Amino acid sequence: MLHRTLISVVDDDQPHRESMRKLIMLLGYTVEAFSSAADFLASRALPETACLVTDVNMPGMTGVELHRRLVDAGYAIPTILVTAYPDEVVRDQALKDGVVCYLSKPVDDDILERCVRSALRSGTPIEDNS
């Protein structure tokens, strides 16, 4: 069953972006994928996005900066951050700033699914998101 719910994926790493897009599609969601925060911000998908999955370390604007920009602009899009370089300080600050999950690459499929469901339910963080 395909949900009309739109999940946007932002990651500058093309293979990871594509695998994340396919995984979320397999979970039954509609997915738009973007190679940069700027591309996402300029897209028509922005106001329709129900959940954002973004890489932390990207050129131009990081996933953390993207989340802050959205919050400052009044978009309450539940956000999941993904990183190949986990950092406890960044993680703790991101969770304080309202990010739903902070996940390490490679992302566990089941944890990603739980994070997406949590994000779509209420945007409340789930605790087990290492």
C-alpha positions as CSV (number, residue, x, y, z in Angstrom):
1,M,0.0,0.0,0.0
2,L,1.5,3.3,-1.0
3,H,1.0,6.2,1.4
4,R,0.5,9.6,-0.1
5,T,2.7,10.9,2.7
6,L,5.8,12.5,1.2
7,I,9.2,11.8,2.7
8,S,12.0,13.9,1.4
9,V,15.6,12.6,1.5
10,V,18.5,15.1,1.3
11,D,22.0,13.6,0.9
12,D,24.9,14.7,-1.3
13,D,26.1,11.0,-1.5
14,Q,24.3,9.7,-4.5
15,P,24.5,5.9,-3.8
16,H,23.3,6.5,-0.2
17,R,20.6,8.9,-1.3
18,E,19.4,6.3,-3.8
19,S,19.4,3.4,-1.3
20,M,17.6,5.5,1.3
21,R,15.0,6.5,-1.4
22,K,14.4,2.9,-2.3
23,L,14.2,1.7,1.3
24,I,11.6,4.4,2.2
25,M,9.6,3.5,-1.0
26,L,9.7,-0.2,0.1
27,L,8.1,1.0,3.4
28,G,5.2,2.3,1.3
29,Y,5.9,6.0,1.2
30,T,6.2,8.5,-1.6
31,V,9.8,9.8,-1.7
32,E,11.5,12.8,-3.3
33,A,15.3,12.8,-3.2
34,F,17.6,15.9,-3.3
35,S,21.4,16.2,-3.6
36,S,21.6,19.3,-1.5
37,A,19.7,21.4,1.1
38,A,19.5,24.2,-1.4
39,D,17.8,21.9,-4.0
40,F,15.3,20.8,-1.3
41,L,14.6,24.4,-0.1
42,A,13.9,25.5,-3.7
43,S,11.6,22.5,-4.5
44,R,7.9,22.3,-4.7
45,A,8.2,19.3,-2.4
46,L,9.1,21.5,0.6
47,P,5.5,22.5,1.7
48,E,4.3,18.9,1.1
49,T,7.0,17.1,3.0
50,A,5.7,15.2,6.0
51,C,9.1,14.0,7.1
52,L,12.7,14.9,6.2
53,V,15.6,12.5,6.2
54,T,18.8,14.4,5.7
55,D,22.5,13.7,5.9
56,V,24.4,15.8,8.6
57,N,27.6,16.5,6.7
58,M,26.9,18.1,3.3
59,P,28.7,20.9,1.4
60,G,26.9,24.2,1.4
61,M,24.4,23.6,4.2
62,T,24.6,20.8,6.8
63,G,21.5,18.7,7.8
64,V,21.6,20.5,11.2
65,E,21.6,23.9,9.5
66,L,18.8,22.8,7.2
67,H,16.7,21.7,10.1
68,R,17.2,25.1,11.8
69,R,16.4,27.0,8.6
70,L,13.1,25.1,8.3
71,V,12.2,25.8,12.0
72,D,13.1,29.4,11.7
73,A,11.0,29.7,8.5
74,G,8.0,28.2,10.3
75,Y,8.1,24.7,8.8
76,A,7.4,22.1,11.4
77,I,8.8,19.1,9.4
78,P,9.8,16.2,11.6
79,T,13.5,15.6,10.8
80,I,15.7,12.5,10.9
81,L,19.4,13.2,10.7
82,V,21.8,10.5,9.3
83,T,25.6,10.6,9.5
84,A,28.6,8.6,8.8
85,Y,30.5,10.6,11.4
86,P,28.5,10.3,14.7
87,D,29.2,13.1,17.2
88,E,27.6,13.1,20.6
89,V,27.7,16.9,20.9
90,V,26.0,17.3,17.6
91,R,23.5,14.5,18.4
92,D,22.5,16.0,21.8
93,Q,22.1,19.5,20.4
94,A,20.1,18.2,17.4
95,L,17.7,16.3,19.7
96,K,17.3,19.4,21.9
97,D,16.5,21.3,18.7
98,G,13.7,18.9,18.0
99,V,15.2,16.4,15.6
100,V,13.3,13.1,15.8
101,C,16.2,10.7,15.3
102,Y,20.0,10.9,14.9
103,L,21.1,7.8,13.1
104,S,24.5,6.4,12.1
105,K,25.3,5.1,8.6
106,P,24.8,2.4,7.6
107,V,21.2,2.9,8.8
108,D,19.4,-0.1,10.2
109,D,16.2,-0.6,8.2
110,D,14.0,-1.4,11.3
111,I,15.3,1.6,13.2
112,L,14.7,3.9,10.2
113,E,11.2,2.6,9.9
114,R,10.5,3.2,13.6
115,C,11.9,6.8,13.2
116,V,9.8,7.6,10.2
117,R,6.6,6.3,11.9
118,S,7.5,8.3,15.1
119,A,8.1,11.4,13.0
120,L,4.8,11.0,11.2
121,R,2.8,10.3,14.4
122,S,3.8,13.2,16.4
123,G,7.4,14.3,15.7
124,T,8.4,13.2,19.2
125,P,11.9,11.8,19.5
126,I,12.3,8.1,20.2
127,E,14.9,7.2,22.7
128,D,16.7,4.3,21.0
129,N,18.2,6.1,18.1
130,S,21.9,5.5,18.2
